[in-house]
Amino acid sequence: MSPPKTKRSISALRWIFGYLMQEKAVFFPSLAALFFTAILSLGFPYFLKELVGNPSDALHQHVDPQVILQRSNLLVLQLSGVLALQAFVAFFRVQGFIRSGEAALNRLRRELFAHLVRLPMSFFHEQRSGALSNRIAADLGVVRDTLLNTVPQAVRQSVVLVGGLIFIFISSWKLSLIMLGSVPIVVLAIAFFGKKVRDYSKAAQDSLAEAGTVIEETVQGITDVKSYTNEPFECTRYSDSLERFLGVTKRGAKTRAAFLSFIIFALFGTISFVVWYGAKMLATGQISWTHFASFILFSIFVGASLGAFPEIISQLQQTAGATDRLRELLDNPTERADGDPLAKLGGSIAFDHVSFQYPSRPDVRVLEDLNFIIEPGQRVALVGPSGAGKSTVFSLILGFNHLADGQILFDGRSATTLALQALRSQIAIVPQEVLLFGGSILENIEYGKPGATHGEIQDAARLANARDFITELPEGFDTRVGPRGTKLSGGQRQRIAIARAILADPRILLLDEATSALDSESERLVNEALERLMKGRTSLVIAHRLSTVRHADRILVFNRGQIVECGTHDALIERAGTYRFLVETQLL
């Protein structure tokens, strides 16, 4: 059973404030300054009371007007000094809250990202493209507004409220009790409306994230959008998302408007009644003019503070909804962190009775009782029809998924005894669809070995047959590749990916052969680079071209998640089997 929403809200807010407390060296002095300035703000109604009350009493007592004027001048000077001091302290207080709030938010961002990149691949397979990043950005925006604005405002209004209540009780305890009679009604309203505000806020954030996802997906697939002339369709899809968001916000707006309207009516209605009752007390001599004026002035401050709390509570409810999703993300288990972190691979790979199915499709076995051994330095081709399980083998070697049965061995050691970081750092993959990051060519090659020297990067580019085309570009290695590498051709992207793999200097190489979509010249250059890359390394190649298969030391023929044939090209072509059929029908 899930905990009540009120407890979840308190827990969520406590979690956020935990990050703020880690910046206590800045936050606590800022908090002390906030308390100080809030107390000083109460000096304004106090001095106004003195100006209104004491001079008036003095006039009734036939005091010299010059004395009254001197006293008034002194009070104004004292008030000016208090306001100046308040402004001076507020300057440092505002800076401190911004610094501590932004630092706390950056700490949260770093923790979220560090956790996100360590989540298993199965988590990302279940996420819609762009939805995750948009949702996190929206939730962090709510948290940021709370840390920088709502928290200081809540503290300040609390101090003013408590201080104001003390002063009004000193002025008249009877009027104070009458005014505080409305507090239970306000608290009940906050409890009732607050839950609804939080639910609508969470739904609105999800709807807004969905709309942002449409933008991201459209930009990523802009080539297909334009090719199919689907601009109107995407505009409609985005418009529908915005309409859903607007519908949720409208329903939420009704709740918040009803809440605020009720508070305004209850608050100012109570104040009006209290002032009316106080006027009767003044007329009957039950309260002095000085105390009555003091009560009215401080009641205005108390009322303003109470009036600010509904918006503060509403924002805190929104924050609670946002942190629920952030905490759900952080609650997802990361990839395993155990195993030997210093393991060195020799290049041997063995699949021992390996079976696998994806968690989203537990009834469909992608691999079934797979057995094979690859010796160090061997070049092995994986062939077979689409969906036979070839790419799944690559993902299992990289530790992206958990096995249903069996084990994978590296140099005779189970993969589970090796740290994933150590394992993946000695494996490189060149996929069929190369993803380049939106930086420079140099940065994309350096991704294979962060911190590599410029000379090492240039050598890797030369071995990948990429240096010539790079140096011909106006900005050379500093050329920006554009989003996902869109400013480069397919062959250029492949050679940069190969240069990245060369720089990584892996012991095991995984190649999802990427020459099938290239022109003949690009294919020649890429194949030359691949030959250099595979030399002396254990290489597994998902083959689409017969030219690649011919040179393999061994060929594994996949069909429906099983290896149905194994051998060299010459040996397999002599059999009337799956491999021969694939060759004859040009399905490789």
C-alpha positions in Angstrom: 0.0 0.0 0.0 1.4 3.4 -1.0 1.8 6.0 1.7 -0.7 8.9 2.0 -0.1 11.8 -0.3 0.5 14.2 2.6 3.3 12.0 3.9 4.7 11.5 0.4 4.7 15.3 0.0 6.6 15.9 3.3 9.0 13.1 2.4 9.6 14.5 -1.1 10.2 18.1 0.2 12.5 16.8 3.0 14.5 15.0 0.2 14.9 18.2 -1.8 15.9 20.2 1.3 18.5 17.5 2.0 20.4 18.8 -1.0 20.0 22.4 0.2 21.5 21.4 3.6 24.6 20.2 1.8 25.3 23.8 1.0 24.9 24.9 4.7 28.1 26.9 4.7 26.2 29.4 2.5 22.6 28.5 3.2 22.7 28.9 7.0 24.2 32.5 7.0 21.6 33.4 4.3 18.9 31.9 6.4 20.0 33.9 9.4 20.1 37.0 7.3 16.6 36.2 6.1 15.3 35.9 9.7 17.0 39.2 10.5 15.5 41.1 7.6 12.1 39.6 8.2 12.2 40.8 11.8 13.4 44.2 10.6 10.4 44.3 8.2 8.2 44.3 11.3 9.7 47.6 12.2 7.8 49.3 9.5 4.3 48.8 11.1 5.8 49.5 14.5 7.2 52.9 13.6 4.0 53.7 11.7 2.0 52.9 14.9 4.3 55.2 16.8 3.8 58.0 14.3 0.1 57.6 14.2 -0.5 56.8 17.9 1.9 58.7 20.1 1.6 62.1 18.3 -2.2 61.8 18.5 -2.1 61.1 22.2 0.2 64.0 22.7 -2.2 66.4 20.9 -5.0 65.4 23.2 -2.7 66.0 26.2 -1.9 69.6 24.9 1.8 68.8 24.4 3.8 71.4 22.5 3.6 70.8 18.7 7.3 71.3 18.4 7.9 68.3 20.7 5.6 66.2 18.6 7.4 67.3 15.4 10.8 66.5 16.9 9.5 63.0 18.0 8.1 62.4 14.5 11.4 63.4 12.9 13.3 61.0 15.2 10.9 58.2 14.4 11.3 58.8 10.7 15.1 58.8 11.0 15.0 55.5 13.0 12.7 54.0 10.4 15.0 55.1 7.6 17.9 53.5 9.4 16.0 50.2 9.8 15.1 50.2 6.1 18.6 50.9 5.1 20.0 48.1 7.3 17.3 45.8 5.9 18.3 46.6 2.3 22.0 46.1 3.1 21.5 42.7 4.6 19.0 41.7 1.9 21.7 42.3 -0.7 23.9 39.5 0.7 20.9 37.4 1.7 19.6 37.2 -1.9 23.0 36.4 -3.3 23.5 33.6 -0.7 20.1 32.0 -1.4 20.8 32.0 -5.1 24.3 30.6 -4.7 23.2 27.8 -2.3 20.0 27.0 -4.3 21.8 26.8 -7.6 24.6 24.7 -6.1 22.1 22.3 -4.5 20.3 22.1 -7.9 23.6 21.4 -9.7 24.4 18.6 -7.1 21.0 17.1 -7.8 21.5 17.4 -11.6 24.9 15.7 -11.4 23.4 12.9 -9.2 20.5 12.4 -11.6 22.7 12.2 -14.6 25.3 10.0 -13.0 22.5 7.6 -12.0 20.8 7.8 -15.4 23.9 6.8 -17.4 24.4 3.8 -15.1 20.9 2.4 -15.6 20.6 -0.8 -17.6 19.8 -0.8 -21.3 16.4 -2.5 -20.5 15.4 0.8 -18.8 16.1 2.9 -22.0 14.4 0.3 -24.2 11.1 1.1 -22.3 11.5 4.9 -22.7 10.0 6.9 -25.5 12.6 9.0 -27.3 12.9 12.4 -25.8 10.3 11.8 -23.1 12.8 11.2 -20.3 15.0 14.2 -20.9 12.0 16.5 -21.3 10.4 15.2 -18.1 13.5 15.6 -16.1 14.0 19.2 -17.4 10.4 20.1 -16.5 10.7 18.6 -13.1 14.0 20.3 -12.4 12.5 23.6 -13.5 9.9 23.3 -10.8 12.5 22.3 -8.2 14.6 25.3 -9.2 11.8 27.7 -8.7 11.1 26.3 -5.3 14.7 26.4 -4.1 15.4 30.0 -5.4 12.0 31.6 -4.7 9.5 29.5 -2.7 11.8 28.4 0.2 13.0 32.0 1.0 9.5 33.3 0.6 8.1 30.6 3.0 10.7 31.4 5.6 10.2 35.1 5.4 6.4 35.0 5.5 6.6 32.6 8.5 8.8 35.0 10.5 6.5 37.9 9.6 3.4 35.9 10.5 4.8 34.8 13.9 6.2 38.2 14.7 3.0 39.9 13.6 0.9 37.6 15.7 3.0 38.4 18.8 2.4 42.1 18.2 -1.3 41.8 17.6 -1.7 39.7 20.8 0.1 42.4 22.7 -2.3 45.0 21.2 -5.5 43.0 21.9 -5.7 39.3 22.8 -9.5 39.4 22.3 -9.3 40.7 18.7 -6.4 38.3 18.0 -8.5 35.3 19.0 -11.3 36.4 16.8 -9.0 36.8 13.8 -7.3 33.5 14.4 -10.7 31.7 14.4 -10.4 31.6 10.6 -7.1 29.7 10.6 -8.6 26.2 11.0 -10.8 26.9 8.0 -7.8 28.0 5.9 -5.8 24.9 7.0 -8.6 22.6 6.0 -8.8 24.3 2.6 -5.1 24.0 2.1 -5.3 20.2 2.9 -8.2 19.7 0.5 -7.2 21.9 -2.4 -3.5 21.0 -2.0 -3.9 17.4 -3.0 -5.8 18.4 -6.1 -3.2 21.0 -7.1 -0.5 18.4 -6.8 -2.3 15.9 -9.0 -3.0 18.4 -11.7 0.6 19.7 -11.5 2.0 16.2 -12.1 -0.4 15.6 -15.0 0.5 19.0 -16.5 4.3 18.2 -16.3 3.7 14.8 -18.0 1.7 16.5 -20.7 4.3 19.2 -21.3 7.0 16.6 -21.5 5.0 14.7 -24.1 4.7 17.9 -26.2 8.5 18.4 -25.9 9.0 14.8 -27.0 7.1 15.5 -30.2 9.5 18.3 -31.0 12.6 16.2 -30.3 11.4 13.2 -32.4 10.4 15.5 -35.3 13.8 17.2 -35.3 15.6 13.9 -35.1 13.6 12.5 -37.9 13.3 15.7 -40.0 14.5 13.9 -43.1 11.7 11.4 -43.0 9.2 14.1 -42.1 10.1 16.1 -45.2 10.5 13.1 -47.4 6.9 12.0 -46.7 5.6 15.6 -46.6 4.3 15.0 -43.1 4.8 18.5 -41.8 1.1 19.0 -41.3 0.8 15.7 -39.5 3.6 16.6 -37.1 2.0 20.0 -36.5 -1.3 18.3 -35.7 0.5 15.8 -33.4 2.2 18.7 -31.6 -1.0 20.7 -31.4 -2.9 17.7 -29.9 -0.2 17.4 -27.3 -0.4 21.1 -26.4 -4.2 20.8 -26.2 -3.9 17.9 -23.7 -1.5 20.1 -21.7 -3.8 23.1 -21.9 -6.8 20.9 -20.8 -4.9 19.7 -17.8 -3.7 23.2 -16.9 -7.2 24.6 -17.3 -8.6 22.1 -14.9 -5.8 22.8 -12.5 -6.4 26.5 -12.9 -10.0 26.1 -11.7 -8.8 24.4 -8.6 -6.1 26.9 -7.8 -8.5 29.8 -8.6 -11.2 28.4 -6.3 -8.5 27.9 -3.6 -7.2 31.5 -3.9 -10.7 33.0 -4.1 -11.8 31.1 -0.9 -8.6 32.2 0.9 -9.1 35.9 -0.2 -12.7 35.8 1.0 -12.0 34.1 4.3 -8.9 36.2 5.0 -10.2 39.7 4.1 -13.7 38.9 5.4 -12.2 38.0 8.8 -10.0 41.2 8.8 -13.1 43.3 8.0 -15.1 41.7 10.8 -12.2 42.2 13.2 -11.8 45.8 12.3 -15.5 46.4 12.7 -15.5 44.7 16.1 -12.4 46.7 17.1 -14.1 49.9 16.2 -16.9 49.0 18.6 -14.3 48.3 21.3 -12.7 51.7 20.6 -16.0 53.4 20.8 -16.8 51.8 24.2 -13.3 52.5 25.6 -12.3 48.8 25.7 -9.2 49.5 23.7 -7.0 52.6 23.3 -6.4 54.3 19.9 -2.7 53.4 20.0 -3.4 49.7 20.5 -6.1 49.7 17.9 -3.9 51.4 15.4 -1.1 48.9 16.2 -3.5 46.0 15.8 -4.7 47.2 12.4 -1.2 47.8 11.0 0.2 44.5 12.2 -3.0 42.7 11.1 -2.3 44.0 7.5 1.1 42.4 7.7 -0.3 39.2 9.1 -3.0 39.1 6.5 -0.5 39.7 3.7 1.6 36.8 5.0 -1.4 34.5 5.3 -2.4 35.5 1.8 1.0 34.5 0.4 0.8 31.0 1.9 -1.7 29.5 -0.5 0.6 30.2 -3.4 3.6 28.9 -1.4 1.7 25.7 -0.5 0.6 25.3 -4.1 4.2 25.6 -5.3 5.4 23.1 -2.7 2.7 20.7 -3.8 3.9 21.0 -7.4 7.5 20.4 -6.2 6.3 17.3 -4.4 4.8 16.0 -7.6 8.0 16.8 -9.5 10.3 15.1 -6.9 8.1 12.0 -7.0 9.2 11.4 -10.6 12.8 12.3 -9.9 12.9 9.9 -7.0 11.3 7.2 -9.1 14.2 7.6 -11.5 16.8 7.4 -8.8 15.0 4.3 -7.3 15.6 2.4 -10.5 18.5 -0.1 -9.9 21.7 0.6 -11.8 23.8 -1.9 -13.6 25.8 -4.2 -11.5 29.0 -2.7 -10.0 30.7 -5.8 -8.7 33.4 -7.9 -10.4 37.1 -7.6 -11.0 37.9 -4.0 -12.0 41.4 -4.8 -13.2 40.6 -7.7 -15.4 42.6 -7.9 -18.7 41.0 -9.7 -21.6 43.0 -12.1 -23.8 40.4 -12.2 -26.5 38.7 -15.5 -26.0 34.9 -15.6 -25.9 32.6 -18.5 -25.2 28.8 -18.9 -25.1 27.9 -21.8 -22.8 24.3 -22.9 -23.3 23.1 -19.3 -23.5 19.4 -18.5 -23.8 17.8 -15.1 -23.7 14.5 -13.3 -24.0 13.7 -9.6 -23.6 11.9 -8.7 -20.3 9.1 -7.0 -22.4 8.6 -10.3 -24.3 9.2 -13.1 -21.8 7.4 -15.7 -24.0 9.7 -15.2 -27.0 13.2 -16.7 -26.9 15.5 -14.6 -29.0 18.4 -17.0 -28.4 18.1 -20.7 -27.5 20.8 -22.8 -26.0 23.7 -21.1 -27.9 27.1 -22.7 -27.7 30.3 -21.5 -29.5 33.9 -20.6 -28.7 36.0 -17.9 -30.3 39.8 -18.1 -29.9 41.9 -14.9 -29.4 42.6 -13.1 -32.6 40.0 -15.0 -34.6 37.7 -13.2 -37.1 34.3 -14.7 -36.9 31.3 -13.7 -39.1 27.7 -13.9 -37.9 25.2 -14.3 -40.7 21.6 -15.1 -41.0 18.2 -13.6 -41.8 16.9 -10.5 -40.0 15.8 -11.2 -36.4 17.9 -14.4 -36.1 19.6 -13.0 -33.0 22.9 -11.7 -34.3 22.7 -8.2 -32.8 21.5 -9.7 -29.5 24.8 -11.6 -29.3 26.6 -8.3 -29.5 24.5 -6.8 -26.7 25.1 -9.8 -24.5 28.9 -9.6 -25.0 28.7 -5.9 -23.9 26.7 -6.9 -20.9 23.6 -4.9 -21.9 21.2 -7.6 -20.9 20.8 -10.4 -18.4 20.9 -14.0 -19.5 17.9 -16.3 -19.0 20.1 -19.4 -18.9 23.8 -20.2 -19.4 26.8 -18.0 -19.1 29.3 -16.0 -21.2 33.0 -16.6 -20.6 35.9 -14.4 -21.4 39.2 -16.3 -21.2 37.4 -18.9 -19.3 36.1 -16.5 -16.7 32.4 -15.9 -16.3 31.3 -12.4 -17.4 29.6 -11.9 -14.0 33.0 -12.0 -12.3 34.3 -9.1 -14.4 33.5 -5.5 -13.7 31.4 -4.0 -16.5 33.7 -1.0 -16.8 36.7 -3.2 -17.2 34.9 -5.4 -19.7 33.5 -2.7 -21.9 36.8 -0.7 -21.8 38.4 -3.5 -23.8 35.6 -3.9 -26.3 34.9 -1.5 -29.2 31.9 -1.5 -31.5 31.4 0.0 -34.9 27.7 0.0 -35.6 25.9 0.1 -38.9 24.2 3.4 -38.0 27.0 5.5 -36.5 26.0 8.1 -34.0 28.3 11.1 -33.8 27.9 13.7 -31.1 27.2 17.3 -32.0 30.8 18.5 -31.3 33.9 18.6 -33.5 35.5 15.8 -35.4 38.4 15.8 -32.9 36.0 15.4 -30.0 34.2 12.5 -31.7 37.4 10.6 -32.3 38.7 11.4 -28.9 35.6 9.7 -27.4 37.3 6.4 -27.9 40.0 7.5 -25.5 39.3 10.7 -23.5 42.4 12.7 -22.9 44.3 11.3 -26.0 46.9 13.6 -27.5 46.4 15.4 -30.7 49.1 13.2 -32.3 47.3 10.0 -31.2 44.0 11.3 -32.7 45.7 12.1 -36.0 47.3 8.7 -36.2 43.9 7.0 -35.5 42.3 9.1 -38.3 45.1 8.2 -40.7 44.7 4.5 -40.0 41.0 4.9 -40.5 41.4 6.6 -43.9 39.8 9.7 -42.5 42.7 12.1 -42.1 42.7 13.2 -45.8 39.1 14.2 -46.0 39.3 15.9 -42.5 42.3 18.0 -43.5 40.5 19.2 -46.6 37.7 20.6 -44.5 38.1 24.4 -43.8 38.4 23.9 -40.0 40.1 20.5 -40.2 39.7 18.5 -37.0 37.8 21.4 -35.4 35.0 21.0 -37.9 31.6 20.7 -36.2 29.8 17.5 -37.4 26.3 18.8 -36.7 23.5 17.0 -34.8 24.1 13.3 -35.0 26.8 13.9 -37.6 24.4 15.2 -40.3 27.1 17.4 -41.9 29.1 14.4 -42.9 28.5 11.6 -45.5 27.8 8.1 -44.4 31.3 7.0 -45.4 32.9 9.8 -43.5 30.9 9.0 -40.4 31.9 5.4 -40.6 35.6 6.3 -40.9 35.4 8.6 -37.9 33.7 5.7 -35.9 36.6 3.4 -37.0 39.1 6.0 -35.9 37.4 6.2 -32.6 37.7 2.4 -32.2 41.3 2.4 -33.3 42.1 5.0 -30.6 40.3 2.9 -28.0 42.7 0.0 -28.9 40.3 -2.7 -27.9 41.1 -6.4 -27.4 37.7 -7.5 -28.8 36.0 -5.8 -31.8 32.4 -5.9 -32.7 31.5 -4.8 -36.2 27.9 -4.5 -37.5 29.3 -4.2 -41.0 28.5 -0.7 -42.3 29.5 -0.9 -45.9 26.1 -2.1 -47.3 24.8 1.5 -47.7 28.0 3.1 -49.1 29.2 3.8 -52.6 32.0 1.7 -54.0 34.8 4.2 -53.2 33.6 4.8 -49.7 33.2 1.1 -49.2 36.8 0.5 -50.4 38.2 3.1 -47.9 36.1 1.8 -45.1 37.1 -1.8 -45.8 40.8 -0.9 -45.8 40.3 0.8 -42.4 38.5 -2.2 -41.1 41.2 -4.5 -42.1 43.8 -2.4 -40.2 41.4 -2.3 -37.2 40.8 -6.0 -37.1 44.4 -7.0 -37.4 45.6 -8.9 -34.2 42.2 -8.5 -32.5 39.3 -10.9 -31.8 36.7 -9.7 -34.2 33.0 -10.5 -34.5 31.4 -9.2 -37.7 27.7 -9.2 -38.5 28.1 -9.7 -42.2 25.9 -8.3 -44.9 28.4 -8.6 -47.8 29.9 -11.8 -49.2 33.3 -10.2 -49.4 33.5 -9.9 -45.6 32.3 -13.5 -45.1 35.0 -15.0 -47.4 37.8 -13.7 -45.3 36.4 -14.8 -41.9 38.2 -17.6 -40.0 34.8 -19.0 -39.1 31.2 -18.4 -40.0 28.3 -18.8 -37.5 25.0 -19.2 -39.3 22.0 -18.1 -37.2 18.4 -18.9 -37.7 15.6 -18.3 -35.1 18.0 -17.8 -32.2 20.1 -20.8 -32.9 23.4 -21.6 -34.7 22.4 -24.0 -37.5 25.7 -24.1 -39.3 29.3 -23.4 -38.5 32.5 -23.5 -40.6 34.5 -21.6 -43.3 33.0 -20.2 -46.4 34.4 -22.9 -48.6 33.1 -25.7 -46.3 29.7 -24.2 -45.9 29.1 -23.4 -49.6 29.5 -27.1 -50.4 26.5 -28.0 -48.2 22.9 -27.6 -49.2 22.1 -25.6 -46.1 21.0 -22.2 -44.9 24.4 -20.5 -45.7 24.4 -21.7 -49.3 20.8 -20.5 -49.6 21.7 -17.1 -48.3 24.6 -16.8 -50.7 22.6 -17.9 -53.7 19.8 -15.5 -53.0 22.1 -12.7 -52.1 20.7 -12.3 -48.6 24.1 -11.7 -47.0 
